[in-house]
Amino acid sequence: MRTAKLTIDPAFSIGPADRRLFGSFVEHMGRCVYGGIYEPGHPDADSRGLRRDVLELTRELGVSVVRYPGGNFVSGYRWEDGVGPAGDRPRRLDLAWKTIETNAFGLDEFMTWAAEAGVEPMMAVNLGTRGVQEALDLLEYANHPGGTELSDRRRKHGAEDPYGVRLWCLGNEMDGPWQVGHKTADEYGRLAAETARAMKMIDPSISLVACGSSNRRMPTFAAWEATVLEHTYEHVDYISAHTYYDPSDGDQASILASAVDMDNFITEVVATADHVAARQRHRRKLKISFDEWNVWYESRLQADLDRRGWVEAPALIEDDFTAVDAVVVGDLLITLLRHADRVGVAAQAQLANVIAPIRTRNGGPAWRQSIFHPFALTARYARGTVLRTEPVSPRYETKKYGDVPVLDTVAVHDEETGELTVFAVNRDQTDLALDIDLRGLPGLSGCSFQSIAAGSDPSATNTEAEPDRVTPRELPTPTPDGRR
């Protein structure tokens, strides 16, 4: 059996494991909202239409922050449509996903759901078809205590206290030609800067996220970030990054190494931001909000959009995730933690049904997909300080990323409890023994081990009929020399 070695020392720290790294995403897309988190009339829905089974799974997943309401959806969204008496809300065409939006669920319902789920809200403003004034109106409605028309409107709608939303996205993927209101980097950068400056006049305590590239493959990547940050650096706190990895081509060796691409993506965005900081003489280091990431069988989406007309809440990209996909998600989480000094927020897309860790059936049960488990385990155990690990690993060849290490790792040390958690992924399809050198932590005693397992079938999925086929399991204690 091949062997990898790992050295851990608390002196080599990266930064704190920010709870905001374990975020999720709720967009008005497919059945994420309608039939996902919200389904009036469902046997397990509360009086407000919130599915209690999904709320329970959201808490179990360990989600810390949830981005809302989009996504591409936000670039054509009128936030006012989703507040006030439900019977007065208009039905609209959603151009992003070719659906009818009923507006039965909006800002007020989302804030109620977020409070029930115990998550921090992360709101996005529409900078596609709207601009500065509409963003200010939304902020005033949400965060101002009272005494103005918009804040008093919120109180009239039943929310006496301000929502106090701290995290705000300045639009979504504005570099993408698919985006309603798509803009050049200069156009968007100027608008984002003016919006940010004005929003902080209302509430200086908020944190703002400027749109970075939709993905690393965009032809404008890096140039987009540089131009946008030339306009916005002094006004914003984060630059966003989005990426998805598609296993549809069957190249399992490459999909298992997807984190190599995410790692390079983060490094390049950081370098670009630091270049702008040097040019403009900023001493503050900008962070990344990696607020869309996941495995996604993306090639299936266009066929879904092409074959139907305008309908309400259709089933869109409800991918069934495999045991291999769970390994990839675990590795992407390792990468986010390894960059904890510069990645301050992250959100897996999306929470329910749409490429999601939680699946539901309308009127029926909710269950955990395979990718639920690595997220939940990481959110549970990644508490404390992220440590730099020094792995020595065999390597293997991939079509997309070349020669890559088999082992990927990160460690988190909780100074208060003394606990050390090592997160490790074997990217290859053969067994790997792991030796861990803990000479820097001589006081550690006792250990336990968990893995995500599905027997011998890497294509295994969790379904309504078999919801626990892929699930965490305890591993046997290693031999005295630390091997497994």
C-alpha positions as CSV (number, residue, x, y, z in Angstrom):
1,M,0.0,0.0,0.0
2,R,1.2,3.5,-0.8
3,T,1.9,5.9,2.1
4,A,1.6,9.6,2.6
5,K,3.1,11.6,5.5
6,L,1.8,14.7,7.2
7,T,3.5,17.0,9.7
8,I,1.4,19.3,11.9
9,D,2.7,22.0,14.2
10,P,0.6,24.7,15.9
11,A,3.3,27.3,15.2
12,F,2.4,27.2,11.5
13,S,-1.0,28.8,11.6
14,I,-3.0,30.3,8.7
15,G,-5.8,32.1,10.5
16,P,-9.1,31.5,12.3
17,A,-11.7,29.1,10.8
18,D,-14.4,31.8,10.2
19,R,-17.9,30.4,10.7
20,R,-18.9,32.4,7.6
21,L,-17.0,29.9,5.5
22,F,-19.9,27.4,6.0
23,G,-22.5,29.4,4.2
24,S,-25.2,28.3,1.7
25,F,-27.3,29.9,-0.9
26,V,-31.1,30.3,-1.4
27,E,-32.1,31.6,-4.9
28,H,-35.5,31.9,-6.5
29,M,-34.6,29.1,-8.9
30,G,-36.3,25.8,-9.5
31,R,-37.6,24.3,-6.3
32,C,-35.1,25.8,-3.9
33,V,-37.7,28.2,-2.4
34,Y,-41.0,26.9,-3.5
35,G,-41.1,23.2,-2.5
36,G,-37.8,23.5,-0.8
37,I,-37.6,25.7,2.2
38,Y,-41.2,27.0,1.7
39,E,-44.3,24.8,1.0
40,P,-47.6,25.9,2.5
41,G,-49.9,23.0,3.0
42,H,-47.0,20.5,3.4
43,P,-47.7,18.1,6.3
44,D,-44.6,19.3,8.1
45,A,-44.9,23.0,7.3
46,D,-45.6,25.6,10.1
47,S,-48.3,28.2,10.0
48,R,-46.1,30.4,7.8
49,G,-45.4,27.7,5.2
50,L,-41.9,27.0,6.3
51,R,-40.9,23.3,6.0
52,R,-39.8,22.2,9.4
53,D,-38.0,19.1,8.1
54,V,-35.8,21.3,5.9
55,L,-35.2,23.7,8.8
56,E,-34.0,20.8,10.9
57,L,-31.7,19.6,8.2
58,T,-30.3,23.1,7.7
59,R,-29.4,23.3,11.4
60,E,-27.8,19.8,11.2
61,L,-25.9,20.8,8.1
62,G,-24.2,23.6,10.2
63,V,-25.0,26.4,7.8
64,S,-23.8,29.8,9.2
65,V,-24.8,32.3,6.6
66,V,-27.3,32.2,3.6
67,R,-27.1,34.3,0.5
68,Y,-30.4,35.5,-0.9
69,P,-32.3,36.0,-3.3
70,G,-29.8,35.3,-6.1
71,G,-27.9,34.5,-8.2
72,N,-29.0,35.4,-11.7
73,F,-32.5,35.9,-10.3
74,V,-31.5,39.1,-8.5
75,S,-30.6,41.0,-11.7
76,G,-34.2,41.4,-12.6
77,Y,-35.8,41.3,-9.2
78,R,-37.9,44.1,-7.6
79,W,-37.6,43.5,-3.9
80,E,-40.8,45.5,-3.2
81,D,-42.8,42.7,-4.9
82,G,-41.9,40.4,-2.1
83,V,-43.1,42.4,0.9
84,G,-46.5,43.3,2.3
85,P,-49.8,41.4,2.2
86,A,-49.3,38.2,0.1
87,G,-52.6,38.8,-1.7
88,D,-51.3,42.1,-3.1
89,R,-48.1,40.8,-4.5
90,P,-47.7,40.7,-8.3
91,R,-46.8,37.8,-10.5
92,R,-43.7,38.5,-12.7
93,L,-41.7,36.9,-15.4
94,D,-38.3,35.8,-14.2
95,L,-36.0,36.1,-17.2
96,A,-33.0,34.4,-15.5
97,W,-34.7,31.0,-15.2
98,K,-37.7,31.4,-17.6
99,T,-40.3,31.0,-14.8
100,I,-43.3,32.7,-13.3
101,E,-42.3,34.3,-9.9
102,T,-45.4,34.5,-7.6
103,N,-43.6,36.5,-5.0
104,A,-45.4,34.5,-2.3
105,F,-42.0,34.3,-0.6
106,G,-39.9,37.5,-0.2
107,L,-37.7,39.4,2.1
108,D,-39.9,39.3,5.2
109,E,-40.4,35.5,4.8
110,F,-36.7,35.0,4.2
111,M,-35.8,36.9,7.4
112,T,-38.3,34.9,9.4
113,W,-36.9,31.6,7.9
114,A,-33.3,32.8,8.6
115,A,-34.1,33.5,12.3
116,E,-35.7,30.0,12.6
117,A,-32.7,28.3,10.9
118,G,-30.2,30.2,13.1
119,V,-28.3,31.6,10.1
120,E,-27.0,35.0,9.2
121,P,-28.7,36.6,6.1
122,M,-26.5,37.8,3.2
123,M,-28.6,40.0,0.9
124,A,-27.9,40.8,-2.8
125,V,-29.1,44.0,-4.4
126,N,-30.1,44.3,-8.1
127,L,-27.5,46.1,-10.1
128,G,-28.6,44.6,-13.4
129,T,-31.9,46.4,-14.1
130,R,-31.8,48.7,-11.1
131,G,-29.2,50.9,-9.4
132,V,-28.2,53.1,-6.4
133,Q,-31.7,54.2,-5.3
134,E,-33.3,50.8,-5.2
135,A,-30.3,49.4,-3.2
136,L,-30.7,52.3,-0.7
137,D,-34.4,51.7,-0.5
138,L,-33.9,48.0,0.3
139,L,-31.2,48.8,2.9
140,E,-33.5,51.4,4.6
141,Y,-36.4,49.0,4.7
142,A,-34.2,46.3,6.2
143,N,-31.9,48.1,8.6
144,H,-33.3,51.5,9.6
145,P,-35.0,51.4,13.0
146,G,-38.1,53.5,12.1
147,G,-39.4,57.0,11.5
148,T,-39.1,56.9,7.7
149,E,-41.6,55.7,5.1
150,L,-39.6,52.6,4.2
151,S,-38.7,51.6,7.7
152,D,-42.2,52.2,8.9
153,R,-43.5,50.1,6.0
154,R,-41.4,47.2,7.4
155,R,-42.9,47.8,10.8
156,K,-46.4,47.8,9.3
157,H,-45.6,44.5,7.7
158,G,-44.9,43.0,11.1
159,A,-41.2,43.5,11.7
160,E,-41.0,46.1,14.5
161,D,-37.2,45.7,14.9
162,P,-34.8,46.2,12.0
163,Y,-33.4,43.1,10.4
164,G,-29.8,44.3,10.8
165,V,-28.4,42.6,7.7
166,R,-24.6,43.0,7.9
167,L,-23.5,41.3,4.6
168,W,-24.6,42.7,1.2
169,C,-23.7,41.6,-2.4
170,L,-23.5,44.4,-5.0
171,G,-25.2,42.5,-7.8
172,N,-24.4,39.1,-9.2
173,E,-22.0,37.9,-12.0
174,M,-22.2,41.1,-13.8
175,D,-19.4,40.0,-16.1
176,G,-21.6,37.3,-17.6
177,P,-23.4,38.0,-20.9
178,W,-26.2,35.7,-19.7
179,Q,-26.9,38.2,-16.9
180,V,-29.9,40.6,-17.3
181,G,-28.2,44.0,-17.3
182,H,-24.8,42.7,-18.1
183,K,-22.1,45.4,-17.9
184,T,-18.5,46.0,-18.8
185,A,-16.0,46.0,-15.9
186,D,-15.8,49.8,-16.0
187,E,-19.6,50.2,-16.1
188,Y,-20.1,47.8,-13.2
189,G,-17.2,49.1,-11.2
190,R,-18.4,52.7,-11.3
191,L,-22.0,51.7,-10.4
192,A,-20.8,49.4,-7.6
193,A,-18.6,52.1,-6.1
194,E,-21.4,54.6,-6.1
195,T,-23.8,52.1,-4.6
196,A,-21.4,51.0,-1.9
197,R,-20.5,54.6,-1.0
198,A,-24.2,55.5,-0.6
199,M,-25.2,52.4,1.3
200,K,-22.5,53.0,3.9
201,M,-23.9,56.5,4.3
202,I,-27.1,54.8,5.6
203,D,-25.3,52.1,7.6
204,P,-21.5,52.3,8.0
205,S,-21.5,48.9,9.8
206,I,-22.3,46.8,6.8
207,S,-19.9,44.8,4.8
208,L,-20.1,44.8,1.0
209,V,-19.1,42.3,-1.7
210,A,-18.1,43.4,-5.2
211,C,-18.7,41.0,-8.1
212,G,-15.6,39.2,-9.3
213,S,-15.5,36.9,-12.3
214,S,-18.3,34.4,-12.7
215,N,-15.6,31.7,-13.0
216,R,-11.9,31.3,-13.7
217,R,-12.6,30.3,-17.3
218,M,-14.1,33.7,-18.3
219,P,-12.1,35.4,-21.0
220,T,-12.0,38.6,-18.9
221,F,-10.9,36.9,-15.7
222,A,-8.3,38.8,-13.6
223,A,-8.7,41.9,-15.9
224,W,-12.3,42.1,-14.7
225,E,-11.2,41.9,-11.0
226,A,-8.4,44.5,-11.5
227,T,-10.7,47.0,-13.2
228,V,-13.6,46.6,-10.8
229,L,-11.3,46.9,-7.8
230,E,-9.7,50.0,-9.3
231,H,-13.2,51.6,-8.8
232,T,-14.3,49.9,-5.6
233,Y,-11.4,48.9,-3.4
234,E,-11.8,51.6,-0.9
235,H,-15.5,51.1,-0.6
236,V,-15.9,47.3,-0.4
237,D,-14.8,44.5,2.0
238,Y,-14.8,41.4,-0.3
239,I,-14.5,40.5,-4.0
240,S,-16.6,37.5,-5.0
241,A,-15.6,34.3,-6.6
242,H,-17.8,31.6,-8.2
243,T,-17.0,28.1,-9.5
244,Y,-18.6,24.8,-10.3
245,Y,-17.1,21.5,-11.3
246,D,-19.0,19.3,-13.8
247,P,-18.4,15.5,-13.7
248,S,-20.5,14.8,-16.8
249,D,-17.6,13.9,-19.0
250,G,-16.8,10.8,-16.9
251,D,-13.2,12.0,-16.2
252,Q,-13.1,10.8,-12.6
253,A,-9.4,11.4,-12.1
254,S,-9.8,15.1,-13.0
255,I,-13.1,15.7,-11.1
256,L,-11.4,14.3,-7.9
257,A,-8.7,16.9,-8.4
258,S,-11.1,19.9,-8.8
259,A,-9.7,21.6,-5.7
260,V,-6.5,22.2,-7.6
261,D,-8.4,24.6,-9.8
262,M,-10.1,26.3,-6.8
263,D,-6.8,26.7,-5.1
264,N,-5.3,28.4,-8.1
265,F,-8.4,30.5,-8.5
266,I,-8.1,31.9,-5.0
267,T,-4.4,32.5,-5.3
268,E,-4.9,34.5,-8.5
269,V,-7.7,36.6,-7.2
270,V,-5.7,37.4,-4.1
271,A,-2.7,38.4,-6.3
272,T,-4.9,40.7,-8.4
273,A,-6.4,42.3,-5.4
274,D,-3.0,42.9,-3.8
275,H,-1.8,44.4,-7.0
276,V,-4.6,47.0,-6.9
277,A,-3.9,47.6,-3.3
278,A,-0.2,48.3,-4.0
279,R,-1.1,50.6,-6.9
280,Q,-3.6,52.6,-4.8
281,R,-1.5,52.5,-1.6
282,H,-4.1,50.6,0.4
283,R,-2.8,49.0,3.6
284,R,-6.0,46.9,4.1
285,K,-6.0,43.4,2.6
286,L,-9.2,42.7,0.8
287,K,-10.8,39.3,1.3
288,I,-12.7,36.9,-1.0
289,S,-16.3,36.0,-0.7
290,F,-16.5,32.6,-2.4
291,D,-20.2,32.8,-2.5
292,E,-21.0,30.2,-5.1
293,W,-19.3,26.8,-5.3
294,N,-20.3,23.2,-5.8
295,V,-20.3,20.1,-8.0
296,W,-22.8,20.7,-10.8
297,Y,-23.7,18.5,-13.8
298,E,-24.0,21.8,-15.7
299,S,-24.4,20.4,-19.1
300,R,-27.9,19.3,-18.3
301,L,-29.3,22.8,-17.6
302,Q,-29.9,24.2,-21.0
303,A,-32.0,21.3,-22.1
304,D,-34.2,21.9,-19.1
305,L,-34.7,25.6,-20.1
306,D,-35.3,24.9,-23.8
307,R,-38.0,22.3,-23.5
308,R,-40.6,24.2,-21.5
309,G,-42.6,27.4,-21.3
310,W,-43.2,29.9,-18.5
311,V,-44.2,27.9,-15.4
312,E,-44.0,28.2,-11.6
313,A,-41.1,26.6,-9.7
314,P,-40.1,23.8,-12.2
315,A,-37.6,21.1,-11.1
316,L,-34.3,22.5,-12.3
317,I,-30.9,20.8,-12.0
318,E,-31.9,18.5,-9.2
319,D,-28.7,16.5,-9.5
320,D,-28.3,13.2,-7.7
321,F,-24.8,13.4,-6.1
322,T,-22.6,10.4,-5.9
323,A,-20.0,9.2,-3.3
324,V,-17.3,10.6,-5.6
325,D,-19.1,14.0,-5.6
326,A,-19.0,13.9,-1.8
327,V,-15.2,13.5,-1.9
328,V,-14.9,16.4,-4.2
329,V,-17.0,18.6,-2.0
330,G,-14.9,17.6,1.0
331,D,-11.7,18.6,-0.9
332,L,-13.2,22.0,-1.9
333,L,-14.0,22.7,1.8
334,I,-10.4,21.8,2.6
335,T,-9.2,24.3,0.1
336,L,-11.4,27.1,1.5
337,L,-10.1,26.4,5.0
338,R,-6.5,26.4,3.7
339,H,-7.1,30.0,2.5
340,A,-8.8,31.1,5.7
341,D,-6.5,34.1,5.9
342,R,-8.0,35.5,2.7
343,V,-11.3,33.8,2.2
344,G,-13.7,35.3,4.7
345,V,-17.1,34.1,3.4
346,A,-18.2,31.1,1.4
347,A,-21.6,29.8,0.2
348,Q,-22.3,26.4,-1.3
349,A,-24.9,26.7,-4.0
350,Q,-27.7,25.9,-3.3
351,L,-29.4,24.7,-0.1
352,A,-32.4,22.8,-1.2
353,N,-33.2,20.8,-4.4
354,V,-31.1,22.9,-6.9
355,I,-27.6,21.2,-6.9
356,A,-28.2,20.9,-3.2
357,P,-27.2,18.9,-0.1
358,I,-30.9,18.7,0.8
359,R,-33.5,17.2,-1.4
360,T,-37.3,17.2,-1.0
361,R,-40.4,15.9,-2.6
362,N,-43.4,18.2,-2.8
363,G,-45.8,16.9,-0.1
364,G,-43.3,14.3,0.8
365,P,-40.0,13.8,2.8
366,A,-36.7,15.6,2.8
367,W,-33.4,13.7,2.8
368,R,-29.6,14.2,2.9
369,Q,-27.7,13.9,-0.4
370,S,-24.1,12.5,-0.3
371,I,-22.6,16.0,-0.3
372,F,-24.5,16.9,2.9
373,H,-22.1,14.8,5.0
374,P,-18.7,16.3,4.2
375,F,-20.2,19.8,4.7
376,A,-21.8,18.9,8.0
377,L,-18.7,17.2,9.3
378,T,-16.4,20.1,8.4
379,A,-18.8,22.7,9.8
380,R,-19.0,20.7,13.0
381,Y,-15.3,20.1,13.6
382,A,-13.5,23.1,11.9
383,R,-13.4,25.2,15.0
384,G,-10.3,27.1,16.1
385,T,-7.2,28.0,14.2
386,V,-6.4,26.6,10.7
387,L,-2.9,25.1,10.6
388,R,-0.6,24.7,7.7
389,T,0.1,21.1,7.0
390,E,3.2,19.7,5.3
391,P,2.1,16.6,3.3
392,V,4.4,14.3,1.5
393,S,2.2,12.4,-0.9
394,P,2.3,10.2,-4.0
395,R,1.1,11.9,-7.1
396,Y,-1.1,10.9,-10.1
397,E,-1.8,12.2,-13.6
398,T,-5.0,14.0,-14.6
399,K,-6.2,15.2,-18.0
400,K,-7.3,18.7,-16.8
401,Y,-4.8,19.5,-14.1
402,G,-1.7,17.5,-14.9
403,D,0.3,15.9,-12.2
404,V,-1.4,16.4,-8.8
405,P,-0.8,15.0,-5.2
406,V,-3.0,12.1,-4.2
407,L,-3.4,13.5,-0.6
408,D,-5.0,16.9,0.2
409,T,-5.2,18.0,3.8
410,V,-5.8,20.8,6.3
411,A,-5.9,20.8,10.1
412,V,-7.8,22.9,12.6
413,H,-6.6,23.3,16.2
414,D,-9.1,24.4,18.9
415,E,-6.9,26.0,21.6
416,E,-9.7,26.1,24.1
417,T,-10.5,22.4,24.1
418,G,-7.1,21.2,22.9
419,E,-8.7,19.3,20.1
420,L,-7.0,18.8,16.7
421,T,-9.1,17.9,13.6
422,V,-7.3,16.7,10.5
423,F,-9.3,16.8,7.3
424,A,-7.9,14.6,4.6
425,V,-8.9,13.5,1.1
426,N,-7.6,10.7,-1.0
427,R,-8.1,11.8,-4.6
428,D,-7.0,8.6,-6.1
429,Q,-9.0,5.4,-6.5
430,T,-6.6,3.1,-4.5
431,D,-5.9,2.8,-0.8
432,L,-3.5,5.2,0.9
433,A,-1.9,4.8,4.3
434,L,-1.4,8.1,6.2
435,D,1.4,8.8,8.8
436,I,0.7,11.9,10.9
437,D,3.6,13.5,12.8
438,L,2.3,15.4,15.8
439,R,5.6,16.3,17.5
440,G,4.3,19.9,17.8
441,L,1.3,18.7,19.8
442,P,2.8,16.3,22.3
443,G,-0.2,16.6,24.7
444,L,-2.8,15.1,22.4
445,S,-4.3,11.8,23.6
446,G,-7.1,9.7,22.2
447,C,-8.4,9.8,18.7
448,S,-11.4,8.9,16.5
449,F,-11.8,8.7,12.8
450,Q,-14.7,9.2,10.4
451,S,-15.1,8.9,6.6
452,I,-17.8,9.3,4.0
453,A,-18.4,5.8,2.7
454,A,-20.8,4.0,0.3
455,G,-19.4,0.5,0.3
456,S,-17.4,-0.2,-2.9
457,D,-19.6,1.8,-5.3
458,P,-18.3,5.3,-6.1
459,S,-21.5,6.0,-8.1
460,A,-23.8,5.4,-5.1
461,T,-26.3,8.1,-4.4
462,N,-28.9,8.8,-1.7
463,T,-32.5,8.8,-2.8
464,E,-35.9,9.0,-1.2
465,A,-36.1,5.2,-1.2
466,E,-32.5,4.8,0.1
467,P,-31.6,8.1,1.9
468,D,-28.6,6.7,3.9
469,R,-26.7,4.8,1.3
470,V,-23.8,7.3,1.4
471,T,-23.3,8.4,5.0
472,P,-20.4,9.0,7.5
473,R,-19.1,5.9,9.3
474,E,-16.6,5.4,12.1
475,L,-13.2,4.0,11.0
476,P,-11.1,1.6,13.1
477,T,-8.4,3.0,15.3
478,P,-5.1,3.1,13.5
479,T,-2.1,1.0,14.3
480,P,0.4,2.2,16.9
481,D,2.7,3.6,14.2
482,G,-0.2,5.9,13.1
483,R,-1.0,4.1,9.9
484,R,-4.5,3.3,8.6
